[in-house]
Amino acid sequence: MKQDVQDLRGVPLTALFRGESALKKIQIALFALFLTGPLVTLSIFGLPDLYERRDFTSFPELGHVLSNNNVGRKQLSDALVERFYPRKWAVSARNWIDWRIFGFLDTDTVVSGGNGYLFYKPGIVSRACSKKDDITASLEAYRLHMALAAAAGMDLMITMSPNKETIEKDSVTGRAAIYAKCYDEIRQIETDAYQRYGRGMFHSHEDSIRRIGSRVGQRYARYDTHWVPAMHIAAIEDIRKWLGYPARLTTINTTTQTRNLELTGMVAQNDPETIPDAVNDDLAKWAAQLQKIPGRTVILHDSFYMALANRLSPHFQDVKFIHLEDAAAAFRNRPNAQYDEIVASLKRADRIIVNSVERFMAMRYVNSALSWDSVLGQEILRRNSTVAKARCGSDSAADAPESSLTLKNLERVSLTRFHVTAGDPYILIEPGAAPAGTRTFCFSLAIKAPGSEIVGLAIPGHGAAFSKYSVVTVPLDHQGRGEVNLLLPADYMGSVFRITPTFSSQDFEIDRLKTGWQ
């Protein structure tokens, strides 16, 4: 007799299958509602502003959504949820309760301190105790930049916008203080290095910010990472003084502006703040009365000088502002018209000013913003190489003596040809002690290294050990050919430096290797 198949509880499996089908339909309907809900909200309210300082997840291609794995569908879900106003409202409500009721905020991007101040959390965490050694080592990259720029005779000025945490130190309390245990110690290490290695090119706006701030009543916004706009006066006075054209604005009149600021935007709050600003007409009249700073000036900057640009421009005869992020993107995506324009501007510049906020300054010399793989790094090398070629002639440089060379994982098979015997081949060069009266060290290398795109030079400063941060990389052409000409200050040179001539296992040729003191 025909009988339904039963499970252990006596329920027909056919009924279970019918139930599963209904469940799937419900799931599909819910997913469709999930997709259309945010879309309807977006069509009514538009795209919400970014919040919590996170870029929205991009929408996936249709093929990824329909693929067998769920990566594309997860990306679609994330993209929709992040743009869903109820999510932003929920984040806003949570942070409002933390901030207004419990008296603190602590998110990935914002942390509260005392006196009603909010702080940019990554700026404090960037000086966590665990990062002390890496930050200390990274300062060697800055040291080498300054040494090569000084030897080239560059008119280079490095300016630093202090962290809000530095200026408003008394307000780094409560939750903010939890993350700031090593802040002062690491900051002192950095500041000492900037001054010691800066060769007169480094300047900080800190003193003037405190001076002008005492006159206008506020230095940094409570709900922003930046100084208040009235501090533009301090920056302009500093720049003129440092370039040799000092001027003070004797009478400071202020106005105010009220607007939503960055840190509250990060936590999806709407808390406008009224902050002091300089009077535009006063600044314009002041600039018109002063001598313009002559020559072509290029200013590489971040957000601090971006807001200052319109007020600073009238003080220069010829000035071009280039945002560090734009320069890094152009370098990364080269060749392109923007990259060509930036490079041409730097080549023509009589002086280059580089401004960075304090929290990013050290690491910008080892990442894309200011490293050797940046428009500034390449311009320093270009100018240094030009001077080295002119000054390190036959009288100043000779073939590096065999006694000064040590080959590692290499053997010399002829006068110019070298054979790689193992991984990580390199040549150590001992320049010897600088003779009395010498001021610079000359280095010249011509190489052909098939299969390699760059040659690496590790040049630690006096008293420093080999480090990834004291390495200069020089590009080779498609055949592996290239040349390096460098001029270094004698007081920079350590007892040994290293050439990594190839990053492949192929044999290579060195047509020229010369060193000498000058």
C-alpha positions in Angstrom: 0.0 0.0 0.0 1.4 3.5 -1.0 2.4 5.5 2.1 4.0 8.9 2.6 7.6 8.8 3.8 7.7 9.8 7.4 10.5 11.5 9.4 11.2 10.5 13.0 8.5 12.9 14.3 5.8 11.6 11.9 5.8 14.6 9.6 5.7 13.8 5.9 8.9 15.0 4.1 6.8 16.2 1.2 5.3 18.7 3.6 8.8 19.8 4.8 9.8 20.4 1.2 6.6 22.5 0.6 7.5 24.5 3.8 11.1 25.0 2.6 9.8 26.4 -0.7 7.6 28.9 1.2 10.5 29.9 3.4 12.7 30.6 0.4 9.9 32.8 -1.0 9.7 34.7 2.2 13.6 35.1 2.2 13.5 36.3 -1.4 10.8 38.8 -0.5 12.7 40.1 2.5 15.9 40.4 0.4 13.9 42.4 -2.2 12.5 44.6 0.5 16.1 45.0 1.9 17.3 46.1 -1.5 14.4 48.4 -2.3 14.1 50.0 1.1 17.5 51.9 1.0 16.9 52.7 -2.7 13.5 54.3 -1.9 15.1 56.2 1.0 17.9 57.4 -1.3 15.4 58.5 -3.9 13.6 60.6 -1.3 16.4 62.0 0.8 19.4 61.7 -1.5 22.8 60.4 -0.6 23.8 60.9 3.1 27.0 62.7 3.9 29.9 60.5 4.8 30.0 59.8 8.5 32.5 58.1 10.8 35.2 59.2 8.3 34.7 56.1 6.2 34.2 56.0 2.4 31.1 54.3 1.3 31.6 50.8 -0.1 31.4 50.9 -3.8 28.6 49.1 -5.6 29.8 45.8 -7.3 29.3 44.9 -10.9 26.2 42.9 -11.8 28.3 39.9 -12.7 29.7 39.7 -9.2 26.3 39.9 -7.7 25.1 37.0 -9.8 28.2 34.8 -9.3 28.3 31.6 -7.4 30.1 33.0 -4.4 28.6 35.6 -2.1 31.4 38.2 -2.2 29.5 40.4 -4.7 26.2 40.1 -2.8 27.9 41.0 0.5 29.5 44.0 -1.1 26.1 45.1 -2.4 24.6 44.7 1.0 27.4 46.7 2.6 27.0 49.4 0.0 23.3 49.7 0.5 23.3 49.5 4.3 26.0 52.2 4.6 23.9 54.6 2.5 20.7 53.7 4.4 19.6 56.8 6.4 18.2 54.7 9.3 21.8 53.3 9.9 23.2 56.9 10.0 20.4 57.9 12.4 21.2 54.9 14.6 24.9 55.8 14.7 23.9 59.4 15.4 21.6 58.3 18.3 24.2 56.1 19.8 26.9 58.7 19.8 24.5 61.4 21.0 23.7 59.2 24.0 27.4 58.6 24.7 28.3 62.3 24.3 25.3 64.1 25.9 24.2 61.6 28.6 27.3 59.7 29.6 29.8 62.5 28.8 32.2 60.7 26.5 32.8 59.5 23.0 35.1 56.8 21.8 34.8 55.6 18.2 37.3 54.5 15.6 37.8 58.1 14.6 36.8 60.4 17.5 37.6 60.4 21.2 36.5 62.9 23.8 38.7 64.9 26.1 38.1 67.6 28.7 36.6 71.1 28.4 34.2 70.0 25.7 36.9 69.0 23.2 36.8 66.2 20.7 40.0 64.8 19.3 40.9 62.9 16.1 41.6 59.5 17.6 44.1 58.2 14.9 46.1 61.3 15.6 46.6 60.2 19.2 46.9 56.5 18.4 49.6 57.3 15.8 51.9 57.9 18.8 51.0 54.8 20.7 53.7 53.3 22.9 54.0 50.3 20.5 55.0 52.6 17.6 57.9 54.4 19.3 60.7 52.3 17.6 59.2 52.5 14.1 58.6 56.3 14.4 62.2 56.8 15.7 63.6 54.8 12.8 61.4 56.6 10.2 63.0 59.9 11.1 66.1 58.6 9.3 64.3 59.0 6.0 63.6 62.7 6.9 67.3 63.1 7.9 68.5 61.8 4.5 66.1 64.0 2.6 67.4 67.1 4.4 71.0 66.1 3.9 70.6 65.6 0.1 68.5 68.8 -0.2 71.1 70.8 1.7 74.0 69.4 -0.4 72.1 70.4 -3.5 71.7 74.0 -2.2 67.9 73.7 -2.5 65.7 76.5 -1.2 63.5 74.1 0.7 61.4 75.0 3.8 59.6 72.4 5.9 56.7 73.8 8.0 54.7 71.9 10.6 51.1 72.5 11.7 51.0 71.3 15.3 48.5 68.7 16.4 45.4 69.9 18.3 46.6 67.5 21.0 49.9 69.4 21.2 48.3 72.8 21.6 45.3 71.8 23.7 47.3 69.4 25.9 45.4 70.4 29.0 42.2 69.0 27.4 43.7 65.6 26.6 42.0 64.1 29.5 39.3 61.4 30.1 39.0 58.9 27.3 41.6 60.8 25.2 44.2 60.4 27.9 43.9 56.6 27.8 45.4 56.6 24.3 48.0 59.3 24.9 50.3 57.6 27.4 53.4 57.9 25.2 52.2 61.0 23.2 54.5 63.5 24.9 57.6 61.2 24.9 57.3 60.3 21.2 56.4 63.9 20.2 59.6 65.1 21.9 61.7 62.5 20.0 60.2 63.7 16.7 60.6 67.4 17.5 64.2 67.0 18.5 64.9 65.1 15.3 63.2 67.6 13.1 65.4 70.4 14.6 68.6 68.4 14.7 68.4 67.0 11.2 66.5 69.9 9.6 69.7 71.9 8.7 67.8 75.2 9.3 64.9 74.2 6.9 62.4 73.0 9.6 59.9 75.3 11.3 56.9 74.8 13.5 53.9 77.2 13.8 53.5 76.2 17.5 54.8 79.4 19.1 52.8 81.8 16.9 49.6 79.7 17.3 49.9 80.2 21.1 50.7 83.9 20.7 47.8 84.8 18.3 45.5 82.4 20.1 45.9 84.3 23.3 44.7 87.5 21.5 41.7 86.0 19.7 40.6 83.7 22.5 40.8 80.3 20.8 43.4 78.3 19.0 41.8 75.1 17.8 38.1 74.3 17.2 36.5 72.1 19.9 34.8 69.9 17.2 37.6 69.9 14.5 41.1 68.8 14.1 42.2 72.1 12.6 43.1 75.5 14.1 40.4 78.2 13.9 40.6 80.4 10.8 41.9 83.3 12.8 45.2 81.3 13.1 45.8 82.1 9.4 47.4 85.3 10.7 49.9 83.3 12.7 50.8 81.1 9.7 51.2 84.1 7.4 53.4 86.0 9.8 55.6 82.9 10.3 56.1 82.2 6.6 57.1 85.8 5.9 59.5 85.8 8.9 61.1 82.4 7.9 61.6 83.6 4.3 63.2 86.9 5.4 60.3 89.3 4.8 58.9 89.7 8.4 55.7 91.6 9.0 53.2 91.6 11.9 49.5 92.5 11.8 49.4 95.0 14.6 45.6 95.3 14.9 43.7 92.0 14.9 40.0 92.4 14.3 37.9 89.2 14.3 34.6 88.0 13.1 32.9 84.6 13.7 31.6 81.8 11.7 29.2 79.1 12.8 29.2 75.8 11.0 29.2 72.0 11.5 32.8 70.8 11.8 34.7 67.7 10.9 34.8 65.7 14.1 31.0 65.9 14.8 30.5 64.9 11.1 32.5 61.8 11.8 30.1 60.7 14.5 27.0 61.8 12.6 26.1 64.6 14.9 24.8 68.1 14.1 26.5 70.4 16.6 27.5 73.7 15.0 30.4 75.6 16.6 31.0 79.3 16.5 34.7 80.0 16.0 36.8 83.2 15.6 38.0 84.2 12.1 40.1 87.0 10.7 38.4 89.8 8.7 39.1 89.2 5.0 39.3 92.9 4.2 41.9 93.5 6.9 44.0 90.7 5.6 43.7 91.9 2.0 44.7 95.5 2.9 47.6 94.2 5.0 49.0 92.0 2.1 48.6 94.9 -0.3 50.9 97.1 1.9 53.7 94.6 2.1 56.5 93.6 -0.3 55.6 90.5 -2.2 57.9 87.5 -1.6 59.8 87.3 -5.0 60.5 84.3 -7.2 58.5 81.2 -8.1 57.3 79.3 -5.1 55.6 75.9 -5.0 53.8 74.9 -1.8 53.1 71.2 -1.2 50.5 71.0 1.6 47.7 69.2 3.3 44.4 70.5 4.6 45.9 73.2 6.9 47.4 75.2 4.1 44.5 74.4 1.7 42.2 76.5 3.9 44.9 79.2 4.1 45.8 79.4 0.4 43.6 82.3 -0.7 44.8 84.4 2.1 48.5 83.5 1.7 48.7 83.8 -2.1 48.7 87.7 -2.2 52.0 87.6 -0.2 53.9 85.9 -3.1 54.9 87.2 -6.5 54.3 83.8 -8.0 53.0 80.8 -6.0 51.4 77.5 -6.8 49.7 75.3 -4.2 49.7 71.5 -4.7 47.9 69.2 -2.3 50.0 66.3 -1.1 47.2 63.8 -1.9 46.9 65.2 -5.5 50.7 64.9 -5.9 50.8 61.4 -4.6 47.9 60.3 -6.8 49.6 61.9 -9.9 52.8 60.1 -9.1 51.1 56.8 -8.5 49.2 57.0 -11.8 52.0 58.4 -14.0 52.4 59.1 -16.8 49.5 61.7 -16.9 49.1 65.4 -17.6 48.8 66.3 -13.9 52.0 64.5 -13.0 53.8 66.3 -15.9 52.5 69.7 -14.7 53.5 69.1 -11.1 57.0 67.9 -12.1 57.5 71.0 -14.4 56.3 73.3 -11.6 58.8 71.8 -9.1 61.7 72.1 -11.7 60.9 75.8 -12.3 60.5 76.6 -8.6 63.0 79.0 -7.0 61.8 77.7 -3.6 59.7 74.8 -2.4 57.7 74.9 0.8 56.3 71.7 2.3 53.7 71.8 5.0 52.4 68.8 7.0 50.3 68.4 10.1 52.4 67.1 12.9 50.7 63.6 13.3 51.6 62.6 9.7 54.9 64.3 9.2 57.4 61.5 10.1 55.6 58.8 8.3 55.0 60.9 5.2 58.8 60.6 4.5 58.4 56.8 4.2 55.1 56.6 2.3 53.8 58.0 -0.9 53.4 61.6 0.2 57.1 62.7 0.7 59.2 59.5 0.2 61.7 59.0 -2.6 58.7 57.6 -4.6 57.1 61.0 -4.6 57.3 64.2 -6.6 59.3 65.8 -3.8 61.7 62.9 -3.4 62.4 62.7 -7.1 63.0 66.5 -7.3 65.5 66.4 -4.4 67.3 63.5 -6.2 67.2 65.4 -9.5 68.7 68.6 -8.1 71.2 66.8 -6.0 72.3 64.7 -9.0 72.7 67.9 -11.1 75.0 69.5 -8.5 76.9 66.2 -8.0 77.7 66.0 -11.7 78.9 69.6 -11.8 81.0 69.4 -8.6 82.3 65.8 -8.5 84.5 65.8 -11.5 87.7 63.9 -12.0 89.5 65.9 -9.3 86.9 65.1 -6.7 86.0 61.5 -7.4 88.0 58.5 -8.5 87.4 54.8 -8.9 86.4 53.4 -5.5 89.5 51.4 -4.3 89.1 47.7 -4.0 90.0 47.8 -0.4 86.9 49.9 0.3 84.5 47.3 -1.3 83.0 44.2 0.3 81.0 41.9 -2.0 78.1 39.9 -0.4 76.5 37.0 -2.4 78.5 38.3 -5.4 81.7 37.5 -7.3 83.5 39.7 -9.7 84.1 37.9 -13.0 85.7 40.8 -14.9 86.6 44.4 -14.4 82.9 45.4 -14.9 80.9 42.2 -14.7 79.5 40.7 -11.5 77.9 37.3 -10.9 75.1 36.8 -8.4 75.9 33.7 -6.3 72.9 33.8 -3.8 69.9 35.9 -2.9 70.2 39.4 -1.5 73.4 40.5 -3.3 74.9 43.8 -2.2 78.1 45.8 -2.1 79.4 47.5 1.0 81.5 50.6 0.6 83.5 52.2 3.4 84.1 55.8 2.6 86.8 56.2 5.3 87.3 59.2 7.5 86.7 62.6 6.0 90.0 64.5 5.5 90.3 67.8 7.3 88.6 70.6 5.5 86.3 68.5 3.4 82.6 69.3 3.4 81.0 66.8 1.0 81.2 63.2 -0.2 80.8 62.4 -3.9 79.3 59.1 -5.2 78.8 58.1 -8.8 77.4 54.8 -10.2 76.6 53.6 -13.7 75.0 50.2 -13.9 73.3 47.7 -16.2 71.2 45.2 -14.3 68.9 43.2 -16.6 65.7 42.1 -15.0 65.8 44.8 -12.3 63.8 48.1 -12.2 65.6 49.9 -9.5 68.9 50.1 -7.7 68.9 50.6 -3.9 71.3 52.7 -1.9 71.2 52.3 1.9 73.0 55.4 3.3 72.6 55.5 7.1 73.6 58.7 8.7 76.5 59.1 11.1 75.8 56.9 14.2 72.7 55.2 12.7 72.4 51.5 11.7 71.2 50.2 8.4 67.4 50.7 8.1 64.8 50.4 5.4 64.1 54.1 6.1 67.6 55.3 5.0 67.3 53.6 1.5 67.2 55.7 -1.7 65.8 53.9 -4.7 66.7 55.0 -8.2 64.8 53.8 -11.2 66.4 52.0 -14.1 65.2 52.0 -17.7 63.6 49.0 -19.4 67.1 47.5 -20.1 68.1 47.8 -16.5 70.4 50.7 -17.3 70.8 53.8 -15.0 73.2 56.0 -13.2 73.3 57.6 -9.8 75.2 60.7 -8.9 74.9 62.0 -5.3 76.5 64.6 -3.2 76.2 64.2 0.6 77.3 66.5 3.5 80.4 65.2 5.1 78.9 65.4 8.6 76.1 63.1 7.5 78.3 60.2 6.3 78.5 57.1 8.4 81.2 54.5 8.3 79.7 52.3 5.6 76.9 52.4 3.1 75.4 49.7 0.9 74.5 49.3 -2.8 71.8 46.7 -3.8 72.7 46.7 -7.5 70.0 44.2 -8.6 66.8 42.8 -7.4 67.0 39.8 -9.8 69.3 36.8 -10.0 70.9 37.8 -13.3 74.5 39.0 -13.7 75.0 42.7 -14.0 77.6 45.2 -15.0 79.0 48.3 -13.2 80.5 50.6 -15.7 81.4 53.3 -13.2 81.8 53.3 -9.4 83.5 56.4 -8.1 83.8 58.0 -4.6 85.6 60.9 -3.2 85.7 63.6 -0.5 85.5 67.2 -1.5 
